[in-house]
Amino acid sequence: MLRAAGVGPGDEVVVPAFGNAEVAEAVIRAGALPVFADIDPVTYCLDASTVEAAVTARTAAVVAVHRFGRRADIGRLHEVGRRHGLLVLEQGESGAPYDEVAQRRERAAYLDAKLKGVRTPDGGDGHTYQQYVVRVPGNGRPDRDAFARVLRAKGVDCRVPVKTPVHRLPGFRRCAVLPETELAADETLALPVDASLTKREMQRIVSACNALGGLLQPAF
């Protein structure tokens, strides 16, 4: 994708660090250098203002990754691209049938209404809930990881969506200042929201989470 677009040696490409290393690896395979920008704390996608701050004379492109069923702010990213003559590319997550999305939204709405002690996702901008990602407040990763262990012990199949941001991985380490990326990596937890979940299973998720709510600081 990048090579076909003319990106190559000597170029820089702005990418998110919150996610897997696939995009940064593609930049390196094209002979270019990945430069990491911070995310919007609501969508978990690239924040256009931090992308603009990362632009240099060598920047050739931006790769926006749509995350968890929320879309990056492509309009603002294209504005940045026009101002600086940059190519703006998108990496989307696979779509799902309308009925499946509708069922996930129904389950997400149930969790939004019932969960306590965690910060539920913002459902705006056509969220399809490919993952239902909450924030576990408190003191960061130790609280989130302890929370997750207890949920798993109670039969809730939760997972940490991004264990280590890409700019902290061997081979990609950069002295990037990405406070929202770091905080999201420490606090986020994906709860089940599959269309196949029964009402009893949804109630178990809520019960297990809310039983832990008193151990944490308030979400707001």
Secondary structure in CASP SS format (residue, H / E / C, confidence):
PFRMAT SS
TARGET T0000
AUTHOR 0000-0000-0000
METHOD secondary structure of the structure
MODEL  1
M C 1.00
L C 1.00
R C 1.00
A C 1.00
A C 1.00
G C 1.00
V C 1.00
G C 1.00
P C 1.00
G C 1.00
D C 1.00
E E 1.00
V E 1.00
V E 1.00
V E 1.00
P E 1.00
A C 1.00
F C 1.00
G C 1.00
N C 1.00
A C 1.00
E H 1.00
V H 1.00
A H 1.00
E H 1.00
A H 1.00
V H 1.00
I H 1.00
R H 1.00
A C 1.00
G C 1.00
A C 1.00
L E 1.00
P E 1.00
V E 1.00
F E 1.00
A E 1.00
D C 1.00
I E 1.00
D C 1.00
P C 1.00
V C 1.00
T C 1.00
Y C 1.00
C C 1.00
L E 1.00
D C 1.00
A H 1.00
S H 1.00
T H 1.00
V H 1.00
E H 1.00
A H 1.00
A H 1.00
V C 1.00
T C 1.00
A C 1.00
R C 1.00
T E 1.00
A E 1.00
A E 1.00
V E 1.00
V E 1.00
A E 1.00
V E 1.00
H C 1.00
R E 1.00
F C 1.00
G C 1.00
R E 1.00
R C 1.00
A C 1.00
D C 1.00
I H 1.00
G H 1.00
R H 1.00
L H 1.00
H H 1.00
E H 1.00
V H 1.00
G H 1.00
R H 1.00
R H 1.00
H H 1.00
G C 1.00
L C 1.00
L E 1.00
V E 1.00
L E 1.00
E E 1.00
Q E 1.00
G C 1.00
E C 1.00
S C 1.00
G C 1.00
A C 1.00
P C 1.00
Y H 1.00
D H 1.00
E H 1.00
V H 1.00
A H 1.00
Q H 1.00
R H 1.00
R H 1.00
E H 1.00
R H 1.00
A H 1.00
A H 1.00
Y H 1.00
L H 1.00
D H 1.00
A H 1.00
K H 1.00
L C 1.00
K C 1.00
G C 1.00
V C 1.00
R E 1.00
T C 1.00
P C 1.00
D C 1.00
G C 1.00
G C 1.00
D C 1.00
G C 1.00
H C 1.00
T C 1.00
Y C 1.00
Q C 1.00
Q C 1.00
Y E 1.00
V E 1.00
V E 1.00
R E 1.00
V C 1.00
P C 1.00
G C 1.00
N C 1.00
G C 1.00
R H 1.00
P H 1.00
D H 1.00
R H 1.00
D H 1.00
A H 1.00
F H 1.00
A H 1.00
R H 1.00
V H 1.00
L H 1.00
R H 1.00
A H 1.00
K C 1.00
G C 1.00
V C 1.00
D C 1.00
C C 1.00
R E 1.00
V C 1.00
P C 1.00
V C 1.00
K C 1.00
T C 1.00
P C 1.00
V H 1.00
H H 1.00
R H 1.00
L C 1.00
P C 1.00
G C 1.00
F C 1.00
R C 1.00
R C 1.00
C C 1.00
A C 1.00
V C 1.00
L C 1.00
P H 1.00
E H 1.00
T H 1.00
E H 1.00
L H 1.00
A H 1.00
A H 1.00
D H 1.00
E H 1.00
T E 1.00
L E 1.00
A E 1.00
L E 1.00
P C 1.00
V C 1.00
D C 1.00
A C 1.00
S C 1.00
L C 1.00
T C 1.00
K H 1.00
R H 1.00
E H 1.00
M H 1.00
Q H 1.00
R H 1.00
I H 1.00
V H 1.00
S H 1.00
A H 1.00
C H 1.00
N H 1.00
A H 1.00
L H 1.00
G H 1.00
G H 1.00
L H 1.00
L C 1.00
Q C 1.00
P C 1.00
A C 1.00
F C 1.00
END
